[in-house]
């Protein structure tokens, strides 16, 4: 029986006495497994499962939510499919259930592409690709979007990794997100404003124990150093997994799940989602990029282990 995430691309790379391995899926170009010397760096899930809670998937041409699935373009209300029906929102773009096509592959990397054609609520045409590559410092992910249509197209990029340190309950990890602004939301998790994180439970800049958190929250004003942002999870023994991203990723969503298919049912999983635009960007324009016909745009992020 074929896996519900389609073909599986096994990658490996050895350097400095360590072996990195990854399994990348055909559907949603997702990360199903990422390991160093057999130790999980992201939440894995079984071959016969669909990605739990969006685990590892690509979020294009928008990440997060569009309120009511409605946005306005050229004086016309565009209505997207409500892919989060419980909250009446459209969520995580158009490619999370679609298969990609391999355009390049070797032992340590795979590049996949997927086209977006005009459809309900999104009348634009795009060529998208994502490259997953293992290197000495971890996993590198590069997204490229090209507007192949005849009109400017609004785009944003996100990803949905769940960092982990195998053998350590995720609840015992410390998560650090260097972001100064919290995006305030209503009961349907749609953005209604923003506020400084100082003195609030949303201040993750000094590190917080994951077990103490209950989050599905976006952040802005992410600190950038040398053209990169960095978010980390750390184990009590000093091992660290860093999710880094380039200057395009000025926003991040942090989500904790206690219903994720973790190996310990009482444990918690945490998603740290790099995003080039926050929730509802199709309406607010915040972080949104408009590509002219024929224009391409690339953005990169990755996962770097330390202390293993």
C-alpha positions in Angstrom: 0.0 0.0 0.0 1.4 3.4 -0.9 2.0 5.9 1.9 -0.6 8.7 2.2 2.3 11.2 1.9 3.3 9.7 -1.4 6.9 8.8 -2.3 9.6 9.1 0.4 13.0 10.6 -0.3 15.7 9.3 2.0 18.7 11.7 2.4 22.0 11.1 4.2 25.2 13.1 4.9 28.2 12.3 7.0 30.7 14.8 8.3 32.7 15.3 11.5 31.9 11.8 12.6 28.2 12.4 12.6 25.5 11.0 10.2 22.5 13.2 9.4 19.5 11.5 7.8 16.2 12.8 6.6 13.0 11.6 5.0 11.2 14.1 2.8 7.7 13.4 1.5 6.2 13.9 -1.9 2.9 15.3 -0.5 3.4 18.9 0.8 7.2 18.4 0.4 7.3 17.7 4.2 9.9 16.6 6.7 8.7 13.2 8.0 12.0 12.5 9.8 15.2 14.3 10.6 17.9 12.7 12.7 21.6 13.0 13.7 23.2 9.6 14.6 19.7 8.2 15.0 18.5 10.9 17.4 15.4 12.7 16.3 15.8 16.5 15.6 12.1 16.9 14.6 8.9 15.1 15.5 8.7 11.9 13.3 5.5 10.3 12.3 4.7 6.8 10.9 4.9 6.0 7.2 1.2 5.1 7.1 0.1 8.3 8.7 -0.8 11.8 7.3 1.2 14.7 8.8 -0.2 15.2 12.3 -1.0 18.9 13.0 0.7 19.9 9.7 4.0 18.3 10.8 6.9 19.4 8.5 4.8 20.7 5.6 5.3 23.7 3.3 2.9 26.6 3.7 2.5 28.4 0.3 1.3 30.8 -1.0 0.4 32.0 2.5 1.0 30.6 6.0 -1.4 30.6 8.9 -5.0 31.9 8.6 -7.1 34.0 6.3 -10.1 35.2 8.3 -13.3 33.8 7.0 -11.3 32.7 3.9 -12.2 36.1 2.4 -9.9 38.8 1.1 -10.3 41.7 -1.4 -8.5 42.1 -4.7 -9.2 44.5 -7.5 -12.4 45.6 -5.7 -13.7 42.0 -5.6 -14.1 39.7 -2.7 -12.1 36.5 -3.2 -13.4 33.5 -1.3 -10.9 30.7 -0.4 -11.9 27.2 0.6 -12.4 27.1 4.4 -9.7 24.5 5.2 -10.1 25.2 8.9 -13.8 24.6 9.1 -14.0 24.5 12.9 -12.9 28.2 13.0 -14.3 29.2 9.6 -10.8 30.2 8.3 -8.6 29.3 5.3 -5.3 28.0 6.6 -1.8 27.2 5.4 -2.0 27.9 1.7 -2.8 25.6 -1.2 -0.2 22.9 -1.3 -0.5 21.0 2.0 -2.4 18.1 0.4 -0.8 18.2 -3.0 2.1 16.0 -4.5 5.3 17.6 -5.7 7.4 16.5 -8.6 11.2 15.8 -8.2 13.4 17.9 -10.3 16.8 17.1 -8.8 18.0 14.4 -6.3 21.2 13.1 -4.9 22.3 11.3 -1.8 22.1 14.5 0.4 19.4 16.6 -1.3 16.1 16.6 -3.1 14.4 19.5 -5.0 10.7 19.2 -5.7 8.3 21.5 -7.6 4.6 22.1 -7.6 2.5 24.5 -9.7 -0.3 26.6 -8.5 -3.0 27.3 -11.1 -5.8 29.8 -10.8 -8.5 28.5 -8.4 -11.2 29.4 -6.0 -10.2 32.6 -4.2 -6.7 32.7 -5.7 -6.7 33.6 -9.4 -3.0 33.5 -9.9 -0.5 31.1 -11.5 2.8 30.2 -9.8 5.7 27.8 -10.1 7.0 26.8 -6.7 9.9 24.7 -5.6 11.5 23.6 -2.3 15.0 22.1 -1.9 15.9 20.1 1.2 19.7 19.6 1.6 21.7 18.0 4.4 25.1 19.6 5.1 27.7 19.6 7.8 25.7 22.1 9.9 22.3 20.4 9.5 19.3 20.8 7.2 19.0 23.7 4.7 15.6 24.4 3.1 15.3 26.8 0.1 11.9 27.9 -1.3 11.5 29.6 -4.7 8.4 31.0 -6.2 8.0 32.3 -9.7 5.0 34.1 -11.0 4.1 32.4 -14.3 0.8 34.3 -14.8 0.0 37.6 -16.5 -0.8 39.7 -13.4 1.1 40.5 -10.1 0.5 37.8 -7.5 0.5 38.0 -3.7 2.8 35.4 -2.1 4.2 34.5 1.3 6.1 31.4 2.6 6.0 29.4 5.8 7.0 26.0 7.1 5.7 23.9 10.0 8.6 22.0 11.7 8.3 20.5 15.2 11.8 20.6 16.7 12.7 17.8 19.1 15.7 16.3 20.9 15.2 12.5 20.8 15.3 10.8 24.2 14.3 14.0 26.1 10.6 14.6 26.8 9.8 17.7 24.7 8.1 19.2 27.8 11.5 19.3 29.5 13.1 21.3 26.7 13.6 25.1 26.9 12.3 27.1 23.9 13.8 30.5 23.1 12.1 32.8 20.6 13.7 36.3 20.3 10.6 38.3 19.3 9.5 41.5 20.9 5.9 41.7 19.7 2.9 39.3 20.2 0.1 39.2 17.6 -3.1 39.4 19.6 -5.9 37.2 18.4 -9.7 36.6 18.9 -11.4 33.4 19.9 -11.0 32.2 16.3 -7.3 32.8 16.3 -7.5 35.8 13.9 -5.2 38.7 14.5 -6.9 41.8 16.1 -3.9 43.8 17.2 -0.4 43.5 18.7 1.3 44.2 22.0 4.8 44.1 23.5 5.7 40.8 25.1 7.5 42.5 28.0 6.1 41.2 31.3 3.7 38.7 29.6 3.5 35.0 29.2 4.4 35.5 25.6 8.0 36.6 26.4 10.1 33.7 25.2 13.3 35.7 24.8 15.0 34.4 27.9 13.7 30.8 27.3 10.7 29.0 28.7 10.1 25.4 29.6 7.9 23.9 26.9 5.7 22.0 29.4 4.6 25.3 31.0 3.3 26.7 27.7 0.0 26.7 25.9 0.4 28.5 22.7 -0.9 29.0 19.1 0.5 32.5 18.7 2.3 34.6 16.2 5.2 36.9 16.9 6.7 39.9 15.0 9.7 42.1 15.5 11.9 39.0 15.5 15.6 39.9 16.3 17.9 39.6 13.4 21.7 39.1 13.6 24.0 39.0 10.5 20.9 38.7 8.3 19.5 35.7 10.1 16.9 34.9 12.8 17.3 32.0 15.3 14.9 30.2 17.5 16.1 27.3 19.7 15.0 24.4 21.8 17.6 23.2 24.4 17.9 20.1 26.5 19.0 20.1 30.2 22.2 18.4 29.1 23.1 21.3 26.8 22.2 19.9 23.4 20.4 22.4 21.2 18.4 22.4 18.0 18.3 25.8 16.3 15.8 26.8 13.7 17.4 29.5 11.7 16.0 31.6 8.8 17.1 34.4 6.5 16.0 38.0 6.5 12.8 37.2 4.7 11.4 35.4 7.7 10.4 38.3 9.9 7.6 36.4 11.7 7.2 33.2 13.6 4.3 31.1 14.9 4.7 29.0 18.1 2.2 26.2 18.6 2.1 23.6 21.4 0.1 20.4 20.9 -0.8 17.8 23.5 -2.7 15.7 21.0 0.3 15.2 18.6 1.3 11.6 17.9 4.3 11.7 20.2 5.9 8.6 21.6 4.9 9.7 25.1 1.2 10.4 25.1 1.4 12.7 28.2 4.2 14.8 26.5 3.8 17.9 24.4 5.0 18.7 20.9 6.0 22.2 19.8 6.0 23.7 16.4 8.2 26.7 15.6 7.0 28.0 12.3 9.1 30.5 10.3 6.9 32.8 8.2 7.6 35.6 5.8 4.2 37.1 6.6 1.8 36.8 9.6 -1.7 35.5 9.7 -4.3 37.3 7.5 -1.6 38.9 5.3 -3.8 38.7 2.2 -6.1 41.2 4.0 -3.6 43.3 5.8 -0.7 43.2 3.3 1.7 42.9 6.2 4.8 40.9 5.0 3.1 40.1 1.7 5.2 40.1 -1.4 3.7 40.9 -4.8 5.6 39.2 -7.6 5.4 40.7 -11.1 4.8 38.4 -14.0 8.0 36.4 -14.6 9.5 37.5 -11.3 11.1 34.9 -8.9 11.7 35.1 -5.2 13.8 32.7 -3.0 13.9 32.4 0.8 15.8 29.9 3.1 15.7 28.5 6.6 17.1 25.4 8.3 17.7 23.3 11.3 21.1 23.1 13.0 21.9 20.7 15.9 24.6 21.5 18.4 26.2 19.5 21.2 25.4 16.1 19.8 
